[in-house]
Amino acid sequence: MIAVCRSGNRSAAVADALNGAGYNADTMAGGMTAWTRAGLPTT
């Protein structure tokens, strides 16, 4: 499971909570800001 937010900070907290609840979660480094900056599609 991948958690995503705008900058990666909130999604990191969510991924930590999910991992603590027994899920296998990670966050996308840099969030959607880094994704957009890299020129990757958003639609």
Backbone as CSV, one residue per row, in Angstrom:
resi,resn,N_x,N_y,N_z,CA_x,CA_y,CA_z,C_x,C_y,C_z
1,MET,0.867,-1.163,0.000,0.000,0.000,0.000,0.910,1.221,0.000
2,ILE,0.593,2.190,-0.854,1.360,3.431,-0.934,0.451,4.588,-0.528
3,ALA,0.917,5.402,0.407,0.197,6.603,0.820,0.817,7.795,0.105
4,VAL,-0.040,8.700,-0.408,0.436,9.856,-1.167,-0.268,11.113,-0.676
5,CYS,0.491,12.187,-0.551,-0.086,13.497,-0.284,0.698,14.514,-1.106
6,ARG,0.499,15.782,-0.874,1.153,16.812,-1.672,2.673,16.787,-1.507
7,SER,3.175,16.771,-0.266,4.615,16.884,-0.056,5.275,15.627,0.493
8,GLY,4.492,14.704,1.003,5.051,13.469,1.558,5.056,13.418,3.071
9,ASN,4.765,14.531,3.744,4.804,14.554,5.215,3.598,13.862,5.847
10,ARG,2.402,14.225,5.417,1.201,13.603,5.993,1.107,12.137,5.621
11,SER,1.490,11.813,4.390,1.416,10.410,3.970,2.400,9.547,4.762
12,ALA,3.525,10.119,5.185,4.472,9.370,6.013,3.843,9.024,7.365
13,ALA,3.096,9.965,7.932,2.416,9.704,9.204,1.343,8.639,9.028
14,VAL,0.619,8.694,7.927,-0.418,7.696,7.643,0.215,6.325,7.437
15,ALA,1.315,6.261,6.684,1.992,4.986,6.455,2.480,4.401,7.777
16,ASP,3.001,5.245,8.666,3.433,4.766,9.985,2.259,4.182,10.766
17,ALA,1.119,4.878,10.734,-0.062,4.390,11.446,-0.546,3.075,10.855
18,LEU,-0.555,2.975,9.540,-0.986,1.735,8.898,-0.039,0.588,9.242
19,ASN,1.250,0.847,9.215,2.218,-0.190,9.600,2.006,-0.623,11.045
20,GLY,1.713,0.337,11.924,1.443,0.017,13.322,0.184,-0.812,13.498
21,ALA,-0.738,-0.705,12.548,-1.990,-1.466,12.602,-1.870,-2.813,11.893
22,GLY,-0.642,-3.126,11.432,-0.438,-4.436,10.833,-0.436,-4.469,9.311
23,TYR,-0.585,-3.318,8.675,-0.545,-3.271,7.219,0.898,-3.084,6.744
24,ASN,1.138,-3.348,5.476,2.437,-3.107,4.863,2.289,-1.853,4.011
25,ALA,2.702,-0.698,4.538,2.494,0.572,3.852,3.802,1.343,3.747
26,ASP,3.869,2.167,2.719,5.015,3.043,2.504,4.493,4.362,1.953
27,THR,5.369,5.336,1.810,4.982,6.634,1.279,5.770,6.924,0.012
28,MET,5.219,7.759,-0.835,5.906,8.149,-2.058,6.775,9.359,-1.728
29,ALA,8.083,9.180,-1.781,9.025,10.237,-1.416,8.756,11.505,-2.216
30,GLY,8.618,12.626,-1.527,8.393,13.908,-2.186,6.953,14.206,-2.542
31,GLY,6.094,13.205,-2.432,4.669,13.388,-2.698,4.372,13.804,-4.128
32,MET,3.191,14.369,-4.303,2.749,14.776,-5.642,3.561,15.959,-6.165
33,THR,4.145,16.742,-5.273,4.985,17.849,-5.719,6.172,17.318,-6.503
34,ALA,6.859,16.316,-5.979,8.001,15.720,-6.682,7.555,15.001,-7.938
35,TRP,6.410,14.349,-7.884,5.873,13.626,-9.042,5.636,14.611,-10.196
36,THR,4.963,15.707,-9.904,4.664,16.727,-10.921,5.955,17.365,-11.432
37,ARG,6.865,17.684,-10.525,8.139,18.291,-10.901,8.932,17.389,-11.847
38,ALA,8.769,16.072,-11.691,9.464,15.103,-12.553,8.779,14.971,-13.920
39,GLY,7.656,15.667,-14.097,6.954,15.632,-15.382,6.130,14.381,-15.592
40,LEU,5.790,13.693,-14.515,4.997,12.464,-14.610,3.509,12.817,-14.703
41,PRO,2.715,11.931,-15.316,1.293,12.249,-15.530,0.493,12.302,-14.231
42,THR,-0.511,13.157,-14.215,-1.372,13.283,-13.032,-2.824,12.939,-13.358
43,THR,-3.103,12.526,-14.561,-4.467,12.142,-14.903,-4.488,10.750,-15.472
